[in-house]
Structure formats: structure tokens, C-alpha cells
Amino acid sequence: MKRPYIICHMMSSVDGRIDCAMTEKIDNTNAYYDALDRLEFDAVLEGRVSRQMHYALPEPFVAADKTPIGKEAYHIAHPADHYDVAVDTHGSLRWPEGASADNLLVITDEQCPREYHDYLTANGISWIACGKKGIDLPRAAELLADKFGVKRLGVVGGGHINGAFLQAGLLDEVSVMIGGGIDGRAGMTAVFDGIRQTDYPPVLLTLNDVERMGNTVWLRYSVNK
């Protein structure tokens, strides 16, 4: 089964850190979003931490009935030309009323409570459940293509979800915008992070394009397969 063409697109400091408050200080232009538009994604995907920080409501969703959905399933709330995708393995994020209008699509695993999927459906939010224990990212990518018509998917952070897509071998390109600044703070997340395999080999890339956008450099690489 086909999957989307997948590009990781990020803004970082020179030392590869991606804290949004920091990157806004080192590049206060629209360069990142201009490049995002030029990449012509029909869906962009973020991890739970990023979505919690910027979009979800502060109080978590707590299911009264913990019975898992227990099978692969999906729900299309309404057809859309573009989706904002959130990875929320256990179903902990609650969403504001405008999430339906933003064409939100939430991905969980099959251990996520069915009650959470009912909550999403009732609020006009599309969803996918796949993976017996943890999300099956390759299968989720196939369902995004097959059921939701996604042809170009942008993975836009944070570092752990970027790392998960990298480790799963799903990335076709890496698009990194390096702003004119250094973070240097201990423990801050990098563009790719969270891979615990200590002998994990470096992923080799081929440089395809370099573009200067003000004080920011936009680098585009293909991932060597």
C-alpha cells in the first residue's frame, strides 16, 4: 500500500535546538512559514508535546471507561484538502471548539480508550487508531494516504516524533532552516531526538538545495535509502 511523500521540516538554532520561544528570537521573520507554504503539504503532523504546548486545552482528557478501542479503525469527520495531524498515543489531549474547522486529525494506538474516539467523533474531529501497543507509524502513514488522500506529509516536530519517523525509515526528505543564533542550554530538544538505541547508525543524507532567506539558511536533503 502507498504512503505519502514525507518531509521533516524544522527551524533550529546553529546547534540544532528547536525550542519555539528560542527560535522566534533568532528569526523573527516569516521565513519558516514561507518555506512551509512552498513545500505544498496537504497535511502537517506534530507530536503530543508540541500540540499540548500550542493548540490543545490545558486540562487533559480522562476517560471514565478505560475500555480500549482494541482494533484498527478510523473516522473521517468531513472531507478536507488539508489536515492538521496530532499524534496522541494514549488519548490525553482535549481540543478547543475550532479544532473541527482546522481539520484536525488525531492518531492513537489501539489501547487508547474507545471513549476518547467517541469524544473526537462527537466534536467533528477525524481520527486513526492503529498499533497494538504504541502507534504503528508505517501503517498510520498508509491510512493517511489511502483513507484521507494525503500525498505530501510534513512532519514538523517535536524532536521525539521526528526521531520516531526517522527510526521507522519513513522520511524521504529533511528540510532544516538554521537561524542566526545559538541555544546552548543543557537538555533542550534537538531536531531529531529520543532514539535510545546507543549504537543507532547515522542516517546519511544527500544535499539537494541551499537557499539564504535573510539571516536564515534553508537546507534541503534527501534521505539516502
Biotite code that builds the C-alpha atoms (Angstrom):
import biotite.structure as struc

atoms = struc.array([
    struc.Atom([0.000, 0.000, 0.000], chain_id="A", res_id=1, res_name="MET", atom_name="CA", element="C"),
    struc.Atom([1.221, 3.505, -0.798], chain_id="A", res_id=2, res_name="LYS", atom_name="CA", element="C"),
    struc.Atom([2.127, 6.106, 1.804], chain_id="A", res_id=3, res_name="ARG", atom_name="CA", element="C"),
    struc.Atom([2.613, 9.873, 1.498], chain_id="A", res_id=4, res_name="PRO", atom_name="CA", element="C"),
    struc.Atom([5.872, 11.502, 0.485], chain_id="A", res_id=5, res_name="TYR", atom_name="CA", element="C"),
    struc.Atom([7.166, 12.583, 3.910], chain_id="A", res_id=6, res_name="ILE", atom_name="CA", element="C"),
    struc.Atom([9.384, 15.576, 4.683], chain_id="A", res_id=7, res_name="ILE", atom_name="CA", element="C"),
    struc.Atom([10.568, 16.667, 8.126], chain_id="A", res_id=8, res_name="CYS", atom_name="CA", element="C"),
    struc.Atom([10.569, 20.499, 8.122], chain_id="A", res_id=9, res_name="HIS", atom_name="CA", element="C"),
    struc.Atom([12.066, 22.352, 11.107], chain_id="A", res_id=10, res_name="MET", atom_name="CA", element="C"),
    struc.Atom([13.590, 25.633, 12.256], chain_id="A", res_id=11, res_name="MET", atom_name="CA", element="C"),
    struc.Atom([16.615, 25.323, 14.536], chain_id="A", res_id=12, res_name="SER", atom_name="CA", element="C"),
    struc.Atom([19.474, 27.256, 16.059], chain_id="A", res_id=13, res_name="SER", atom_name="CA", element="C"),
    struc.Atom([23.018, 26.672, 14.788], chain_id="A", res_id=14, res_name="VAL", atom_name="CA", element="C"),
    struc.Atom([23.420, 23.972, 17.471], chain_id="A", res_id=15, res_name="ASP", atom_name="CA", element="C"),
    struc.Atom([20.312, 22.148, 16.276], chain_id="A", res_id=16, res_name="GLY", atom_name="CA", element="C"),
    struc.Atom([17.906, 23.045, 19.108], chain_id="A", res_id=17, res_name="ARG", atom_name="CA", element="C"),
    struc.Atom([14.232, 23.652, 18.345], chain_id="A", res_id=18, res_name="ILE", atom_name="CA", element="C"),
    struc.Atom([12.600, 25.326, 21.358], chain_id="A", res_id=19, res_name="ASP", atom_name="CA", element="C"),
    struc.Atom([9.999, 27.585, 19.709], chain_id="A", res_id=20, res_name="CYS", atom_name="CA", element="C"),
    struc.Atom([10.464, 30.539, 22.073], chain_id="A", res_id=21, res_name="ALA", atom_name="CA", element="C"),
    struc.Atom([14.187, 30.458, 21.282], chain_id="A", res_id=22, res_name="MET", atom_name="CA", element="C"),
    struc.Atom([13.844, 30.091, 17.507], chain_id="A", res_id=23, res_name="THR", atom_name="CA", element="C"),
    struc.Atom([11.399, 33.020, 17.393], chain_id="A", res_id=24, res_name="GLU", atom_name="CA", element="C"),
    struc.Atom([14.136, 35.198, 18.905], chain_id="A", res_id=25, res_name="LYS", atom_name="CA", element="C"),
    struc.Atom([16.790, 34.167, 16.381], chain_id="A", res_id=26, res_name="ILE", atom_name="CA", element="C"),
    struc.Atom([14.482, 34.503, 13.363], chain_id="A", res_id=27, res_name="ASP", atom_name="CA", element="C"),
    struc.Atom([11.553, 36.884, 13.737], chain_id="A", res_id=28, res_name="ASN", atom_name="CA", element="C"),
    struc.Atom([10.577, 36.770, 10.043], chain_id="A", res_id=29, res_name="THR", atom_name="CA", element="C"),
    struc.Atom([8.067, 34.570, 8.220], chain_id="A", res_id=30, res_name="ASN", atom_name="CA", element="C"),
    struc.Atom([10.857, 32.562, 6.561], chain_id="A", res_id=31, res_name="ALA", atom_name="CA", element="C"),
    struc.Atom([9.815, 29.255, 8.182], chain_id="A", res_id=32, res_name="TYR", atom_name="CA", element="C"),
    struc.Atom([6.175, 29.618, 7.128], chain_id="A", res_id=33, res_name="TYR", atom_name="CA", element="C"),
    struc.Atom([7.103, 30.869, 3.658], chain_id="A", res_id=34, res_name="ASP", atom_name="CA", element="C"),
    struc.Atom([9.178, 27.720, 3.178], chain_id="A", res_id=35, res_name="ALA", atom_name="CA", element="C"),
    struc.Atom([6.351, 25.604, 4.633], chain_id="A", res_id=36, res_name="LEU", atom_name="CA", element="C"),
    struc.Atom([3.967, 27.010, 2.016], chain_id="A", res_id=37, res_name="ASP", atom_name="CA", element="C"),
    struc.Atom([6.443, 26.294, -0.761], chain_id="A", res_id=38, res_name="ARG", atom_name="CA", element="C"),
    struc.Atom([6.676, 22.641, 0.295], chain_id="A", res_id=39, res_name="LEU", atom_name="CA", element="C"),
    struc.Atom([2.961, 22.282, -0.575], chain_id="A", res_id=40, res_name="GLU", atom_name="CA", element="C"),
    struc.Atom([1.958, 19.796, 2.116], chain_id="A", res_id=41, res_name="PHE", atom_name="CA", element="C"),
    struc.Atom([-1.613, 18.564, 2.269], chain_id="A", res_id=42, res_name="ASP", atom_name="CA", element="C"),
    struc.Atom([-1.103, 17.514, 5.902], chain_id="A", res_id=43, res_name="ALA", atom_name="CA", element="C"),
    struc.Atom([1.280, 18.539, 8.674], chain_id="A", res_id=44, res_name="VAL", atom_name="CA", element="C"),
    struc.Atom([1.932, 16.356, 11.725], chain_id="A", res_id=45, res_name="LEU", atom_name="CA", element="C"),
    struc.Atom([3.138, 17.154, 15.242], chain_id="A", res_id=46, res_name="GLU", atom_name="CA", element="C"),
    struc.Atom([3.704, 15.100, 18.376], chain_id="A", res_id=47, res_name="GLY", atom_name="CA", element="C"),
    struc.Atom([1.690, 15.250, 21.583], chain_id="A", res_id=48, res_name="ARG", atom_name="CA", element="C"),
    struc.Atom([4.046, 17.589, 23.445], chain_id="A", res_id=49, res_name="VAL", atom_name="CA", element="C"),
    struc.Atom([4.057, 20.199, 20.663], chain_id="A", res_id=50, res_name="SER", atom_name="CA", element="C"),
    struc.Atom([0.277, 20.015, 20.276], chain_id="A", res_id=51, res_name="ARG", atom_name="CA", element="C"),
    struc.Atom([-0.236, 20.315, 24.025], chain_id="A", res_id=52, res_name="GLN", atom_name="CA", element="C"),
    struc.Atom([2.010, 23.355, 24.152], chain_id="A", res_id=53, res_name="MET", atom_name="CA", element="C"),
    struc.Atom([0.449, 25.294, 21.295], chain_id="A", res_id=54, res_name="HIS", atom_name="CA", element="C"),
    struc.Atom([-3.055, 24.039, 20.476], chain_id="A", res_id=55, res_name="TYR", atom_name="CA", element="C"),
    struc.Atom([-4.740, 21.728, 22.998], chain_id="A", res_id=56, res_name="ALA", atom_name="CA", element="C"),
    struc.Atom([-6.681, 22.747, 26.102], chain_id="A", res_id=57, res_name="LEU", atom_name="CA", element="C"),
    struc.Atom([-4.716, 22.730, 29.384], chain_id="A", res_id=58, res_name="PRO", atom_name="CA", element="C"),
    struc.Atom([-6.829, 20.096, 31.153], chain_id="A", res_id=59, res_name="GLU", atom_name="CA", element="C"),
    struc.Atom([-6.212, 16.528, 29.911], chain_id="A", res_id=60, res_name="PRO", atom_name="CA", element="C"),
    struc.Atom([-8.900, 14.147, 28.719], chain_id="A", res_id=61, res_name="PHE", atom_name="CA", element="C"),
    struc.Atom([-9.575, 11.447, 31.318], chain_id="A", res_id=62, res_name="VAL", atom_name="CA", element="C"),
    struc.Atom([-11.770, 8.536, 30.234], chain_id="A", res_id=63, res_name="ALA", atom_name="CA", element="C"),
    struc.Atom([-14.322, 7.274, 32.739], chain_id="A", res_id=64, res_name="ALA", atom_name="CA", element="C"),
    struc.Atom([-14.346, 3.949, 30.883], chain_id="A", res_id=65, res_name="ASP", atom_name="CA", element="C"),
    struc.Atom([-10.824, 2.716, 30.073], chain_id="A", res_id=66, res_name="LYS", atom_name="CA", element="C"),
    struc.Atom([-12.009, 0.000, 27.652], chain_id="A", res_id=67, res_name="THR", atom_name="CA", element="C"),
    struc.Atom([-9.654, 0.245, 24.643], chain_id="A", res_id=68, res_name="PRO", atom_name="CA", element="C"),
    struc.Atom([-10.885, 0.567, 21.111], chain_id="A", res_id=69, res_name="ILE", atom_name="CA", element="C"),
    struc.Atom([-8.998, -2.701, 20.603], chain_id="A", res_id=70, res_name="GLY", atom_name="CA", element="C"),
    struc.Atom([-8.743, -2.735, 16.816], chain_id="A", res_id=71, res_name="LYS", atom_name="CA", element="C"),
    struc.Atom([-7.531, -0.731, 13.839], chain_id="A", res_id=72, res_name="GLU", atom_name="CA", element="C"),
    struc.Atom([-10.160, 1.855, 12.955], chain_id="A", res_id=73, res_name="ALA", atom_name="CA", element="C"),
    struc.Atom([-10.551, 5.343, 11.521], chain_id="A", res_id=74, res_name="TYR", atom_name="CA", element="C"),
    struc.Atom([-13.161, 8.103, 11.273], chain_id="A", res_id=75, res_name="HIS", atom_name="CA", element="C"),
    struc.Atom([-13.428, 10.833, 8.625], chain_id="A", res_id=76, res_name="ILE", atom_name="CA", element="C"),
    struc.Atom([-15.269, 13.735, 10.246], chain_id="A", res_id=77, res_name="ALA", atom_name="CA", element="C"),
    struc.Atom([-15.566, 15.563, 6.928], chain_id="A", res_id=78, res_name="HIS", atom_name="CA", element="C"),
    struc.Atom([-13.585, 15.585, 3.670], chain_id="A", res_id=79, res_name="PRO", atom_name="CA", element="C"),
    struc.Atom([-10.741, 18.103, 3.599], chain_id="A", res_id=80, res_name="ALA", atom_name="CA", element="C"),
    struc.Atom([-7.944, 19.229, 1.287], chain_id="A", res_id=81, res_name="ASP", atom_name="CA", element="C"),
    struc.Atom([-5.558, 19.748, 4.230], chain_id="A", res_id=82, res_name="HIS", atom_name="CA", element="C"),
    struc.Atom([-5.263, 18.124, 7.660], chain_id="A", res_id=83, res_name="TYR", atom_name="CA", element="C"),
    struc.Atom([-3.531, 19.145, 10.891], chain_id="A", res_id=84, res_name="ASP", atom_name="CA", element="C"),
    struc.Atom([-2.416, 15.820, 12.370], chain_id="A", res_id=85, res_name="VAL", atom_name="CA", element="C"),
    struc.Atom([-1.718, 15.247, 16.060], chain_id="A", res_id=86, res_name="ALA", atom_name="CA", element="C"),
    struc.Atom([-0.028, 12.108, 17.400], chain_id="A", res_id=87, res_name="VAL", atom_name="CA", element="C"),
    struc.Atom([-1.601, 11.327, 20.801], chain_id="A", res_id=88, res_name="ASP", atom_name="CA", element="C"),
    struc.Atom([-0.886, 7.681, 21.584], chain_id="A", res_id=89, res_name="THR", atom_name="CA", element="C"),
    struc.Atom([-2.990, 7.304, 24.742], chain_id="A", res_id=90, res_name="HIS", atom_name="CA", element="C"),
    struc.Atom([-5.696, 9.899, 24.042], chain_id="A", res_id=91, res_name="GLY", atom_name="CA", element="C"),
    struc.Atom([-4.850, 12.582, 26.590], chain_id="A", res_id=92, res_name="SER", atom_name="CA", element="C"),
    struc.Atom([-5.409, 15.819, 24.650], chain_id="A", res_id=93, res_name="LEU", atom_name="CA", element="C"),
    struc.Atom([-8.607, 17.855, 24.789], chain_id="A", res_id=94, res_name="ARG", atom_name="CA", element="C"),
    struc.Atom([-9.358, 20.259, 21.964], chain_id="A", res_id=95, res_name="TRP", atom_name="CA", element="C"),
    struc.Atom([-10.934, 23.717, 21.597], chain_id="A", res_id=96, res_name="PRO", atom_name="CA", element="C"),
    struc.Atom([-14.155, 24.177, 19.640], chain_id="A", res_id=97, res_name="GLU", atom_name="CA", element="C"),
    struc.Atom([-12.339, 25.369, 16.498], chain_id="A", res_id=98, res_name="GLY", atom_name="CA", element="C"),
    struc.Atom([-10.432, 22.095, 16.058], chain_id="A", res_id=99, res_name="ALA", atom_name="CA", element="C"),
    struc.Atom([-13.049, 20.718, 13.669], chain_id="A", res_id=100, res_name="SER", atom_name="CA", element="C"),
    struc.Atom([-12.787, 23.782, 11.419], chain_id="A", res_id=101, res_name="ALA", atom_name="CA", element="C"),
    struc.Atom([-8.985, 23.346, 11.407], chain_id="A", res_id=102, res_name="ASP", atom_name="CA", element="C"),
    struc.Atom([-9.452, 19.805, 10.006], chain_id="A", res_id=103, res_name="ASN", atom_name="CA", element="C"),
    struc.Atom([-7.756, 18.206, 12.997], chain_id="A", res_id=104, res_name="LEU", atom_name="CA", element="C"),
    struc.Atom([-6.905, 14.507, 12.703], chain_id="A", res_id=105, res_name="LEU", atom_name="CA", element="C"),
    struc.Atom([-5.704, 12.607, 15.799], chain_id="A", res_id=106, res_name="VAL", atom_name="CA", element="C"),
    struc.Atom([-3.689, 9.373, 15.686], chain_id="A", res_id=107, res_name="ILE", atom_name="CA", element="C"),
    struc.Atom([-3.748, 6.971, 18.673], chain_id="A", res_id=108, res_name="THR", atom_name="CA", element="C"),
    struc.Atom([-2.853, 3.352, 19.264], chain_id="A", res_id=109, res_name="ASP", atom_name="CA", element="C"),
    struc.Atom([-5.409, 0.587, 19.717], chain_id="A", res_id=110, res_name="GLU", atom_name="CA", element="C"),
    struc.Atom([-5.031, 0.604, 23.531], chain_id="A", res_id=111, res_name="GLN", atom_name="CA", element="C"),
    struc.Atom([-6.440, 4.130, 23.655], chain_id="A", res_id=112, res_name="CYS", atom_name="CA", element="C"),
    struc.Atom([-9.899, 4.177, 25.319], chain_id="A", res_id=113, res_name="PRO", atom_name="CA", element="C"),
    struc.Atom([-12.827, 3.936, 22.908], chain_id="A", res_id=114, res_name="ARG", atom_name="CA", element="C"),
    struc.Atom([-14.363, 6.780, 24.915], chain_id="A", res_id=115, res_name="GLU", atom_name="CA", element="C"),
    struc.Atom([-11.661, 9.110, 23.584], chain_id="A", res_id=116, res_name="TYR", atom_name="CA", element="C"),
    struc.Atom([-12.522, 8.264, 19.977], chain_id="A", res_id=117, res_name="HIS", atom_name="CA", element="C"),
    struc.Atom([-16.199, 8.849, 20.765], chain_id="A", res_id=118, res_name="ASP", atom_name="CA", element="C"),
    struc.Atom([-15.221, 12.250, 22.171], chain_id="A", res_id=119, res_name="TYR", atom_name="CA", element="C"),
    struc.Atom([-13.331, 13.112, 18.963], chain_id="A", res_id=120, res_name="LEU", atom_name="CA", element="C"),
    struc.Atom([-16.198, 11.962, 16.751], chain_id="A", res_id=121, res_name="THR", atom_name="CA", element="C"),
    struc.Atom([-18.746, 13.983, 18.742], chain_id="A", res_id=122, res_name="ALA", atom_name="CA", element="C"),
    struc.Atom([-16.596, 17.094, 18.252], chain_id="A", res_id=123, res_name="ASN", atom_name="CA", element="C"),
    struc.Atom([-16.177, 16.720, 14.493], chain_id="A", res_id=124, res_name="GLY", atom_name="CA", element="C"),
    struc.Atom([-12.547, 15.556, 14.694], chain_id="A", res_id=125, res_name="ILE", atom_name="CA", element="C"),
    struc.Atom([-11.141, 12.858, 12.410], chain_id="A", res_id=126, res_name="SER", atom_name="CA", element="C"),
    struc.Atom([-9.030, 10.071, 13.871], chain_id="A", res_id=127, res_name="TRP", atom_name="CA", element="C"),
    struc.Atom([-6.979, 6.942, 13.233], chain_id="A", res_id=128, res_name="ILE", atom_name="CA", element="C"),
    struc.Atom([-6.317, 4.118, 15.719], chain_id="A", res_id=129, res_name="ALA", atom_name="CA", element="C"),
    struc.Atom([-3.557, 1.689, 14.738], chain_id="A", res_id=130, res_name="CYS", atom_name="CA", element="C"),
    struc.Atom([-0.860, -0.266, 16.536], chain_id="A", res_id=131, res_name="GLY", atom_name="CA", element="C"),
    struc.Atom([-1.387, -2.909, 19.211], chain_id="A", res_id=132, res_name="LYS", atom_name="CA", element="C"),
    struc.Atom([0.945, -1.290, 21.742], chain_id="A", res_id=133, res_name="LYS", atom_name="CA", element="C"),
    struc.Atom([2.116, 2.114, 20.597], chain_id="A", res_id=134, res_name="GLY", atom_name="CA", element="C"),
    struc.Atom([1.247, 3.685, 17.265], chain_id="A", res_id=135, res_name="ILE", atom_name="CA", element="C"),
    struc.Atom([2.265, 1.763, 14.159], chain_id="A", res_id=136, res_name="ASP", atom_name="CA", element="C"),
    struc.Atom([3.677, 4.737, 12.251], chain_id="A", res_id=137, res_name="LEU", atom_name="CA", element="C"),
    struc.Atom([4.144, 2.960, 8.883], chain_id="A", res_id=138, res_name="PRO", atom_name="CA", element="C"),
    struc.Atom([0.537, 1.759, 8.994], chain_id="A", res_id=139, res_name="ARG", atom_name="CA", element="C"),
    struc.Atom([-0.685, 5.210, 10.072], chain_id="A", res_id=140, res_name="ALA", atom_name="CA", element="C"),
    struc.Atom([1.110, 6.707, 7.070], chain_id="A", res_id=141, res_name="ALA", atom_name="CA", element="C"),
    struc.Atom([-0.596, 4.188, 4.773], chain_id="A", res_id=142, res_name="GLU", atom_name="CA", element="C"),
    struc.Atom([-4.017, 5.050, 6.216], chain_id="A", res_id=143, res_name="LEU", atom_name="CA", element="C"),
    struc.Atom([-3.353, 8.783, 5.807], chain_id="A", res_id=144, res_name="LEU", atom_name="CA", element="C"),
    struc.Atom([-2.746, 8.155, 2.115], chain_id="A", res_id=145, res_name="ALA", atom_name="CA", element="C"),
    struc.Atom([-5.438, 5.558, 1.475], chain_id="A", res_id=146, res_name="ASP", atom_name="CA", element="C"),
    struc.Atom([-8.340, 6.872, 3.572], chain_id="A", res_id=147, res_name="LYS", atom_name="CA", element="C"),
    struc.Atom([-7.626, 10.607, 3.816], chain_id="A", res_id=148, res_name="PHE", atom_name="CA", element="C"),
    struc.Atom([-5.932, 11.250, 0.465], chain_id="A", res_id=149, res_name="GLY", atom_name="CA", element="C"),
    struc.Atom([-2.705, 12.659, 1.918], chain_id="A", res_id=150, res_name="VAL", atom_name="CA", element="C"),
    struc.Atom([0.025, 12.743, -0.738], chain_id="A", res_id=151, res_name="LYS", atom_name="CA", element="C"),
    struc.Atom([2.610, 15.057, 0.911], chain_id="A", res_id=152, res_name="ARG", atom_name="CA", element="C"),
    struc.Atom([3.027, 14.934, 4.686], chain_id="A", res_id=153, res_name="LEU", atom_name="CA", element="C"),
    struc.Atom([5.114, 17.418, 6.651], chain_id="A", res_id=154, res_name="GLY", atom_name="CA", element="C"),
    struc.Atom([6.472, 16.201, 9.994], chain_id="A", res_id=155, res_name="VAL", atom_name="CA", element="C"),
    struc.Atom([7.040, 19.423, 11.929], chain_id="A", res_id=156, res_name="VAL", atom_name="CA", element="C"),
    struc.Atom([8.071, 18.352, 15.453], chain_id="A", res_id=157, res_name="GLY", atom_name="CA", element="C"),
    struc.Atom([8.906, 17.974, 18.189], chain_id="A", res_id=158, res_name="GLY", atom_name="CA", element="C"),
    struc.Atom([12.198, 16.190, 18.296], chain_id="A", res_id=159, res_name="GLY", atom_name="CA", element="C"),
    struc.Atom([10.886, 12.850, 19.553], chain_id="A", res_id=160, res_name="HIS", atom_name="CA", element="C"),
    struc.Atom([8.222, 12.445, 16.872], chain_id="A", res_id=161, res_name="ILE", atom_name="CA", element="C"),
    struc.Atom([10.808, 13.495, 14.266], chain_id="A", res_id=162, res_name="ASN", atom_name="CA", element="C"),
    struc.Atom([13.131, 10.830, 15.676], chain_id="A", res_id=163, res_name="GLY", atom_name="CA", element="C"),
    struc.Atom([10.371, 8.210, 15.596], chain_id="A", res_id=164, res_name="ALA", atom_name="CA", element="C"),
    struc.Atom([9.682, 8.856, 11.904], chain_id="A", res_id=165, res_name="PHE", atom_name="CA", element="C"),
    struc.Atom([13.430, 8.780, 11.203], chain_id="A", res_id=166, res_name="LEU", atom_name="CA", element="C"),
    struc.Atom([13.910, 5.487, 13.064], chain_id="A", res_id=167, res_name="GLN", atom_name="CA", element="C"),
    struc.Atom([10.906, 3.967, 11.265], chain_id="A", res_id=168, res_name="ALA", atom_name="CA", element="C"),
    struc.Atom([12.549, 4.742, 7.910], chain_id="A", res_id=169, res_name="GLY", atom_name="CA", element="C"),
    struc.Atom([9.619, 6.893, 6.806], chain_id="A", res_id=170, res_name="LEU", atom_name="CA", element="C"),
    struc.Atom([11.369, 10.150, 5.904], chain_id="A", res_id=171, res_name="LEU", atom_name="CA", element="C"),
    struc.Atom([12.024, 10.955, 2.260], chain_id="A", res_id=172, res_name="ASP", atom_name="CA", element="C"),
    struc.Atom([13.478, 14.427, 2.830], chain_id="A", res_id=173, res_name="GLU", atom_name="CA", element="C"),
    struc.Atom([14.788, 16.607, 5.649], chain_id="A", res_id=174, res_name="VAL", atom_name="CA", element="C"),
    struc.Atom([14.214, 20.358, 5.399], chain_id="A", res_id=175, res_name="SER", atom_name="CA", element="C"),
    struc.Atom([16.074, 22.368, 8.051], chain_id="A", res_id=176, res_name="VAL", atom_name="CA", element="C"),
    struc.Atom([16.107, 26.147, 8.442], chain_id="A", res_id=177, res_name="MET", atom_name="CA", element="C"),
    struc.Atom([19.060, 27.293, 10.548], chain_id="A", res_id=178, res_name="ILE", atom_name="CA", element="C"),
    struc.Atom([18.624, 30.676, 12.198], chain_id="A", res_id=179, res_name="GLY", atom_name="CA", element="C"),
    struc.Atom([21.439, 33.015, 13.189], chain_id="A", res_id=180, res_name="GLY", atom_name="CA", element="C"),
    struc.Atom([21.743, 32.090, 16.844], chain_id="A", res_id=181, res_name="GLY", atom_name="CA", element="C"),
    struc.Atom([22.959, 29.509, 19.352], chain_id="A", res_id=182, res_name="ILE", atom_name="CA", element="C"),
    struc.Atom([20.919, 27.988, 22.172], chain_id="A", res_id=183, res_name="ASP", atom_name="CA", element="C"),
    struc.Atom([23.443, 26.043, 24.233], chain_id="A", res_id=184, res_name="GLY", atom_name="CA", element="C"),
    struc.Atom([21.138, 25.264, 27.183], chain_id="A", res_id=185, res_name="ARG", atom_name="CA", element="C"),
    struc.Atom([21.536, 21.773, 28.625], chain_id="A", res_id=186, res_name="ALA", atom_name="CA", element="C"),
    struc.Atom([18.778, 19.286, 27.901], chain_id="A", res_id=187, res_name="GLY", atom_name="CA", element="C"),
    struc.Atom([16.958, 21.214, 25.170], chain_id="A", res_id=188, res_name="MET", atom_name="CA", element="C"),
    struc.Atom([15.400, 19.096, 22.423], chain_id="A", res_id=189, res_name="THR", atom_name="CA", element="C"),
    struc.Atom([17.213, 18.795, 19.097], chain_id="A", res_id=190, res_name="ALA", atom_name="CA", element="C"),
    struc.Atom([15.719, 18.478, 15.610], chain_id="A", res_id=191, res_name="VAL", atom_name="CA", element="C"),
    struc.Atom([15.906, 14.687, 15.974], chain_id="A", res_id=192, res_name="PHE", atom_name="CA", element="C"),
    struc.Atom([15.826, 13.289, 19.489], chain_id="A", res_id=193, res_name="ASP", atom_name="CA", element="C"),
    struc.Atom([14.671, 10.423, 21.677], chain_id="A", res_id=194, res_name="GLY", atom_name="CA", element="C"),
    struc.Atom([16.286, 7.416, 19.922], chain_id="A", res_id=195, res_name="ILE", atom_name="CA", element="C"),
    struc.Atom([17.555, 5.302, 22.824], chain_id="A", res_id=196, res_name="ARG", atom_name="CA", element="C"),
    struc.Atom([19.467, 2.755, 20.763], chain_id="A", res_id=197, res_name="GLN", atom_name="CA", element="C"),
    struc.Atom([23.052, 3.703, 21.627], chain_id="A", res_id=198, res_name="THR", atom_name="CA", element="C"),
    struc.Atom([24.522, 2.021, 18.549], chain_id="A", res_id=199, res_name="ASP", atom_name="CA", element="C"),
    struc.Atom([21.937, 3.513, 16.172], chain_id="A", res_id=200, res_name="TYR", atom_name="CA", element="C"),
    struc.Atom([23.846, 4.313, 12.960], chain_id="A", res_id=201, res_name="PRO", atom_name="CA", element="C"),
    struc.Atom([23.850, 7.801, 11.452], chain_id="A", res_id=202, res_name="PRO", atom_name="CA", element="C"),
    struc.Atom([21.253, 8.342, 8.741], chain_id="A", res_id=203, res_name="VAL", atom_name="CA", element="C"),
    struc.Atom([23.023, 9.572, 5.617], chain_id="A", res_id=204, res_name="LEU", atom_name="CA", element="C"),
    struc.Atom([21.611, 12.437, 3.566], chain_id="A", res_id=205, res_name="LEU", atom_name="CA", element="C"),
    struc.Atom([22.236, 13.975, 0.151], chain_id="A", res_id=206, res_name="THR", atom_name="CA", element="C"),
    struc.Atom([22.207, 17.766, -0.054], chain_id="A", res_id=207, res_name="LEU", atom_name="CA", element="C"),
    struc.Atom([19.804, 18.932, -2.759], chain_id="A", res_id=208, res_name="ASN", atom_name="CA", element="C"),
    struc.Atom([19.448, 22.677, -2.210], chain_id="A", res_id=209, res_name="ASP", atom_name="CA", element="C"),
    struc.Atom([20.727, 25.605, -0.153], chain_id="A", res_id=210, res_name="VAL", atom_name="CA", element="C"),
    struc.Atom([18.902, 28.937, 0.000], chain_id="A", res_id=211, res_name="GLU", atom_name="CA", element="C"),
    struc.Atom([19.550, 32.075, 2.022], chain_id="A", res_id=212, res_name="ARG", atom_name="CA", element="C"),
    struc.Atom([16.404, 33.694, 3.446], chain_id="A", res_id=213, res_name="MET", atom_name="CA", element="C"),
    struc.Atom([17.530, 36.813, 5.281], chain_id="A", res_id=214, res_name="GLY", atom_name="CA", element="C"),
    struc.Atom([19.653, 35.677, 8.233], chain_id="A", res_id=215, res_name="ASN", atom_name="CA", element="C"),
    struc.Atom([18.407, 32.090, 7.918], chain_id="A", res_id=216, res_name="THR", atom_name="CA", element="C"),
    struc.Atom([19.795, 29.295, 5.739], chain_id="A", res_id=217, res_name="VAL", atom_name="CA", element="C"),
    struc.Atom([17.346, 26.743, 4.310], chain_id="A", res_id=218, res_name="TRP", atom_name="CA", element="C"),
    struc.Atom([18.896, 23.322, 3.698], chain_id="A", res_id=219, res_name="LEU", atom_name="CA", element="C"),
    struc.Atom([17.060, 20.560, 1.854], chain_id="A", res_id=220, res_name="ARG", atom_name="CA", element="C"),
    struc.Atom([18.312, 16.977, 1.888], chain_id="A", res_id=221, res_name="TYR", atom_name="CA", element="C"),
    struc.Atom([17.012, 13.692, 0.529], chain_id="A", res_id=222, res_name="SER", atom_name="CA", element="C"),
    struc.Atom([17.354, 10.690, 2.834], chain_id="A", res_id=223, res_name="VAL", atom_name="CA", element="C"),
    struc.Atom([19.642, 8.007, 1.425], chain_id="A", res_id=224, res_name="ASN", atom_name="CA", element="C"),
    struc.Atom([17.682, 4.754, 1.194], chain_id="A", res_id=225, res_name="LYS", atom_name="CA", element="C"),
])
